[in-house]
C-alpha cells in the first residue's frame, strides 16, 4: 500500500487507503496537472502484492488468476477498478484495467489476466492511462496542456547573409542546354545563375567571364533587398530559385538528381566512405559508402549517398533553407541502383525522429561550413537552425501505454511489404546496414580483405 501511495503521489494524484478491506483497498482522486484542482474522477484500487514470483512470471510478463468473488465485486458496481500487482521488496508494480481485461464473457469465465511487464508498469507513465480509465464512458473531458516551457528545434536553417546586389542582362539563350553550350567554349565551370523571361540572373558579376558569354545587353544591377523583401509571389519564387542555384554552385561535392529532385553527395574518388557535417561535439556522418552483399561479401551490393531536398522559404520576413534529409542509392557510385526504390522503401519504414534530427543537423553543419582558414567563403551564408520556445508542452511522464490495437497497427506499418522484402533479400542486402544509415555510424561495415582495391571508379558520368 505504501508503494501504491508513493507512485500515485508521483503522478500528481491523491491516494486514500481504506481501513477495512472488503475487496477494495483504496481509491485514487485524479487531479488536473495544469491547475492542481480535483477533477471529481475516482478510481477504486485493489492491491495484490507478493514476495514470490507470480504464476508463469518471466522478464516479459506473468499471469494472474482472480478470485470469483473479487471479480464479481469489481465488475458489479459503477466505479472503475484497477488491480495493482506488485513485488514491494524490489519496488516493482504493474496495473490492470479490470473492465477492459474482463470485457468478454469468455475472459470473465477464465478469470485470468495476463500482465505485460513492459507496458503496464505502475509509475508516472501510467498517469494518462489511469485518467482514461476514470473518464465516464458517455462524456469527454478537456485537460489543457501542462505549463511546461519547451524549446523546439526546427528544420529551418537561417539565411544569415547574401550579396548586397544581384545582376541581370538580356540573353538570347532559349533554355539551359543552349546556355550551357555557350559556357562550354570558355572552359571555365560556371554555376549560380538562372534564366527567366529572357534574362540571365546571378549574384556573380555578369560582365566577367564566363557568364558574360550569356549576356546580349548591358548588365543591370539591383539591390538584393528589393527581391528578398518583395511581396510579389513571382519575385519571391525567382529569389528562391536564385538562392537554390547559388548554394548548389557553392558545393561542387553535391549533385542534382533530376528525377528524385534532391541534391546528394558525389562518390569519393576511390569509392571509399567519406564523412561530412562535422560540428561542435560530433565527427560528422558517413555521407557516402559502399555496402557489400550479405550472401557474397566480395561484391558491392549498392552505394549510399546522403541526399537533401532543399527549399527556401520566407517566414515572418526572414529567409530560411528548409532541410528535408533524403537518401540516394547507386550501383557504382554514379548510376542509380536497380533496387533503389526497394532500399528507399525499406529505410523509410525505419526512419524515425532521432534519425531525421541527426541528418538535419549534419546538413545544417555542412551548408554552414567551418569557421577556420581552410573553409571556402560562401556567397550565401547560413546561421543556426531556428528554434521556437513555447509555454505549453507535454510532460513525458504523462504518456501512458498505447492501446493494444494501435500498437499492433504501428508494428504492422513498420514491416516491409513482401515485394520489398523479396527484392532486398534477392540482392543480398543486409537490413542491419539500413539501420546504420539512420543512426549515422561513422563507418558502415566493410568487406574484409582488399575491398578498396577491387572497387574501381566507374567510367564516365559526372564526378
VOGUVO-551931 format. One record per residue (C-alpha): residue in one letter; y, z, x. Coordinates in steps of 0.001 Angstrom, whole numbers, padded with zeros to 6 digits, always signed. Layout:
% VOGUVO-551931
AYZX
...
***
This chain:
% VOGUVO-551931
X+000000+000000+000000
X+002341+000714+002907
X+001604-002738+004305
X+002433-004362+000937
X+005672-002383+000652
X+006645-003433+004167
X+006000-007134+003557
X+007771-007128+000173
X+010795-005465+001757
X+010888-008146+004461
X+011001-010766+001692
X+014083-009066+000246
X+012260-007879-002882
X+011519-004381-004210
X+008019-002885-004426
X+007216+000028-006755
X+003751+001612-006337
X+002111+003318-009310
X+000932+006882-009139
X-002132+006191-011310
X-004307+003113-010589
X-005883+001575-013681
X-006400-001895-012188
X-002737-002373-011233
X-001403-000710-008087
X+002283-001507-008451
X+004869-004104-009288
X+007456-006238-007483
X+011019-006726-008703
X+012405-010051-007493
X+015908-010217-006025
X+018341-013138-005763
X+018547-013838-001984
X+022169-015000-002319
X+023732-012207-004386
X+021121-009449-003768
X+021047-008845-007512
X+017904-008198-009534
X+016538-011247-011364
X+014695-009410-014160
X+011481-011049-012953
X+008458-008882-012241
X+005051-009379-010656
X+002138-006979-011033
X+000169-006267-007861
X-003438-005270-007292
X-004419-004364-003738
X-007896-004792-002235
X-007998-003530+001340
X-010917-003345+003742
X-011541-002345+007341
X-014607-004633+007351
X-014657-008439+007066
X-014591-009846+003561
X-017663-011848+002426
X-018128-015096+004417
X-014951-014389+006387
X-014073-016801+009203
X-010878-017704+011032
X-010121-020138+008203
X-010767-018002+005151
X-013144-015929+003042
X-014459-015444-000494
X-013806-012512-002772
X-015640-011686-005993
X-013540-009929-008614
X-014785-007209-010921
X-015105-008454-014502
X-013087-005551-015921
X-010278-006137-013433
X-010246-009843-014233
X-010066-009193-017979
X-007134-006817-017439
X-005211-009181-015121
X-005563-012169-017437
X-005198-010305-020712
X-001502-009465-020543
X+001748-011423-020460
X+002830-010369-016957
X+001732-012439-013939
X-000557-010669-011488
X-001124-011267-007789
X-004090-009983-005821
X-003333-008861-002252
X-006346-008721+000076
X-005748-007103+003434
X-007036-005655+006684
X-004465-002889+007179
X-005926-001891+010542
X-004802-005169+012119
X-001779-005735+009836
X-003211-008856+008112
X-002734-009606+004423
X-003199-012564+002061
X-002368-013132-001590
X-003759-014912-004638
X-002062-016015-007852
X-004609-014705-010348
X-003635-017001-013207
X-003834-020078-011033
X-007089-019076-009324
X-008844-018434-012647
X-007211-021058-014843
X-010508-022670-015923
X-013426-021140-017865
X-015784-022030-015008
X-013659-020140-012485
X-013465-017110-014777
X-017215-017123-015219
X-017829-017296-011463
X-015226-014569-010737
X-014990-015835-007137
X-011763-016775-005387
X-011533-018499-002011
X-008665-017394+000237
X-007250-019801+002811
X-006047-017555+005661
X-003648-020239+006930
X-001721-020988+003721
X-001985-017747+001735
X-000568-015279+004243
X+001308-012448+002555
X+004508-012355+004587
X+008092-013627+004305
X+006822-017199+003959
X+005254-016204+000616
X+008584-015246-000963
X+009201-018611-002611
X+005619-018747-003861
X+005946-015332-005498
X+009173-016421-007139
X+007426-019486-008588
X+004607-017325-009978
X+007051-014903-011611
X+009083-017574-013413
X+008309-017855-017142
X+006287-020981-017887
X+008738-022232-020547
X+012040-021789-018741
X+013808-022558-015499
X+015901-020576-013055
X+018599-021789-010675
X+018982-019877-007436
X+021894-021020-005243
X+021245-021870-001609
X+021383-018913+000720
X+024750-018413+002514
X+023390-019408+005906
X+025621-021286+008324
X+023822-024170+009994
X+024856-026876+012438
X+023202-030214+011682
X+022928-032896+014365
X+023183-036448+013042
X+022067-039792+014469
X+025715-040897+014675
X+026930-041377+018251
X+030703-041140+018541
X+032509-044192+019907
X+034902-042480+022305
X+036847-045413+023766
X+037286-049181+023874
X+039761-051614+025462
X+043294-051474+024107
X+043290-055231+023405
X+040895-057902+022237
X+041305-061627+022779
X+040620-064742+020724
X+041034-068502+021026
X+040051-071562+019043
X+036793-073234+020056
X+035047-076451+019145
X+031637-074859+019675
X+029943-075034+016291
X+027296-072385+016913
X+025857-070081+019562
X+023366-072609+021029
X+026164-075114+021598
X+028401-072446+023105
X+025522-071309+025313
X+025165-074805+026770
X+028838-074783+027765
X+028409-071480+029579
X+025228-072528+031401
X+027176-075007+033503
X+029158-072149+035087
X+026034-070442+036389
X+027512-067041+035523
X+025872-064737+032975
X+028251-064171+030104
X+027933-061957+027059
X+030032-059657+024945
X+031633-062422+022867
X+031267-063712+019332
X+032017-066807+017258
X+033722-066514+013889
X+035650-069039+011776
X+036270-071453+014661
X+037343-068727+017103
X+035711-067165+020133
X+036479-063429+020293
X+035890-060902+023081
X+037199-057764+024736
X+036945-059711+028006
X+039756-061915+029315
X+039160-065376+027849
X+041418-067023+030427
X+038888-066273+033183
X+035538-067900+033931
X+033064-068289+032448
X+034411-067562+028932
X+037375-069880+029412
X+034875-072746+029047
X+034633-071886+025347
X+038362-071968+024690
X+040083-075058+023260
X+043502-073480+022722
X+045791-070847+024134
X+044395-067299+024152
X+045861-064745+021754
X+045705-061000+022346
X+045725-058380+019610
X+045754-054611+019637
X+042211-053373+019094
X+043560-050739+016709
X+044539-053496+014262
X+040855-054291+013792
X+039456-050782+014211
X+041783-049301+011586
X+041835-052245+009172
X+040932-051639+005528
X+039787-055259+005156
X+035985-055345+004979
X+035714-058732+006702
X+037783-057465+009631
X+035636-054334+009815
X+032473-056481+009915
X+033946-058601+012706
X+034716-055469+014670
X+031198-054134+014110
X+029728-057400+015396
X+032002-057381+018445
X+031060-053786+019294
X+027359-054590+018970
X+027534-057652+021225
X+029695-055834+023775
X+027303-052891+024017
X+024308-055226+024293
X+026036-057123+027123
X+026632-053852+028977
X+022884-053173+029053
X+021038-056090+030689
X+017881-053964+030694
X+017749-054380+026898
X+016640-057462+024992
X+017379-058553+021423
X+014328-059206+019268
X+015472-061718+016657
X+012540-061233+014259
X+012390-057432+014457
X+016199-057113+014501
X+016242-054491+017218
X+017017-054012+020909
X+014178-052985+023204
X+013704-052230+026887
X+012538-055109+029049
X+009383-054722+031109
X+009750-053371+034633
X+009381-055867+037471
X+005899-054606+038430
X+004888-053699+034860
X+004725-050039+035779
X+006114-047304+033491
X+009860-046767+033510
X+011922-043779+032370
X+015350-043743+030726
X+017629-041458+028759
X+017915-038730+031364
X+020219-035967+030201
X+021058-032340+030779
X+017820-030370+030924
X+015425-033320+030474
X+013879-036001+032675
X+014143-038758+030125
X+011379-040552+028273
X+008911-043302+029059
X+010587-046378+027572
X+008090-048952+028875
X+004462-048563+029911
X+001061-050261+029783
X-001728-048819+027672
X-005337-049514+028568
X-008248-050263+026290
X-010307-047242+025311
X-013513-049274+025470
X-012541-051202+028610
X-010320-049093+030913
X-009816-052079+033216
X-007966-054092+030551
X-004409-053616+029309
X-004561-053303+025525
X-000793-053515+024978
X+002580-052544+026439
X+005001-050340+024559
X+008792-050750+024704
X+011231-048216+023263
X+013402-050004+020706
X+016578-049312+018780
X+018147-050569+015576
X+021879-050277+016242
X+024623-050403+013652
X+028278-049422+013887
X+029931-047554+011029
X+033396-046184+010339
X+033335-042803+008624
X+036484-040806+007845
X+038474-043011+010205
X+036094-042520+013154
X+033710-045150+014528
X+030104-044244+015271
X+026992-046010+016506
X+024172-045299+014060
X+020959-044912+016075
X+017604-045688+014471
X+014749-045459+017019
X+012028-048091+016734
X+009040-049372+018734
X+008098-052740+020210
X+004614-053783+021401
X+003829-056738+023673
X+000654-058193+025157
X+002055-058948+028627
X+005467-057312+028765
X+007150-060258+027051
X+005174-061891+024208
X+004652-059764+021118
X+001171-058271+020820
X-001128-059726+018148
X-001758-056157+016938
X+001943-055217+016910
X+002046-054774+013134
X-001016-052518+013164
X+000401-050465+016031
X+003705-050072+014190
X+001902-049052+011005
X-000168-046530+012939
X+002765-044941+014737
X+004958-044820+011640
X+002284-042768+009878
X+002511-040218+012686
X+006305-040310+013021
X+007997-037029+012066
X+011356-035336+012607
X+010743-033986+016153
X+009792-037472+017387
X+012782-039160+015744
X+015136-036461+017033
X+013754-036767+020578
X+014081-040549+020682
X+017566-040365+019144
X+018693-038050+021959
X+017131-040407+024505
X+019078-043390+023163
X+022291-041364+022974
X+021906-040356+026634
X+021100-043909+027680
X+024005-045559+025857
X+026400-042860+027022
X+025341-043372+030638
X+025637-040977+033548
X+028749-039310+034891
X+028029-039985+038569
X+029385-042578+041027
X+026362-044829+040560
X+026728-045260+036804
X+028444-048530+035812
X+031672-048482+033835
X+031220-049365+030170
X+033758-051372+028180
X+032773-049323+025136
X+032339-045615+025882
X+030411-043089+023829
X+030783-039380+023243
X+028283-036994+021696
X+026072-037117+018642
X+028125-035976+015682
X+027352-032562+014226
X+028141-031084+010842
X+028459-027364+010157
X+027551-026288+006630
X+027912-022885+004983
X+024746-023230+002929
X+021255-023694+004264
X+017589-022968+003793
X+016130-019857+005347
X+012764-020952+006742
X+011309-017581+005774
X+011625-018528+002098
X+009343-021535+002352
X+006004-020977+000679
X+002766-022937+000969
X+002841-026422-000523
X+000937-026892-003779
X-002641-027964-003190
X-002164-031325-004912
X+000919-032096-002803
X-000888-031165+000401
X-003732-033497-000453
X-001319-036320-001238
X+000595-035792+002023
X-002601-035813+004047
X-003674-038996+002285
X-000356-040616+003247
X-000986-039761+006898
X-004297-041588+007021
X-004137-045191+008282
X-005370-047858+005921
X-008788-049330+006552
X-007344-052657+007730
X-005003-050966+010221
X-007809-048748+011455
X-010194-051665+011922
X-007757-053808+013887
X-006851-050961+016257
X-010465-049985+016820
X-011429-053602+017469
X-008625-053842+020038
X-009815-050691+021813
X-006624-048760+021055
X-006649-045050+021844
X-004976-043271+018911
X-004053-040341+021167
X-001713-042618+023116
X+000265-043370+019973
X+000879-039644+019724
X+002111-039628+023327
X+004737-042214+022407
X+006066-039879+019735
X+006090-036753+021876
X+007832-038567+024725
X+005457-037695+027541
X+006883-038630+030930
X+003929-040863+031740
X+001167-042066+029420
X-002472-042084+030601
X-003028-044654+033335
X-006033-046750+034132
X-007915-045315+037115
X-008026-047342+040294
X-005850-050305+041148
X-004233-050796+037763
X-000879-051950+039063
X-002443-054477+041469
X-004283-056308+038723
X-001354-056246+036284
X+000702-059320+037071
X+004140-060129+035855
X+003941-062775+033114
X+005234-066212+033929
X+008304-067430+032088
X+010262-065621+029416
X+013408-063581+029767
X+013129-060735+032263
***
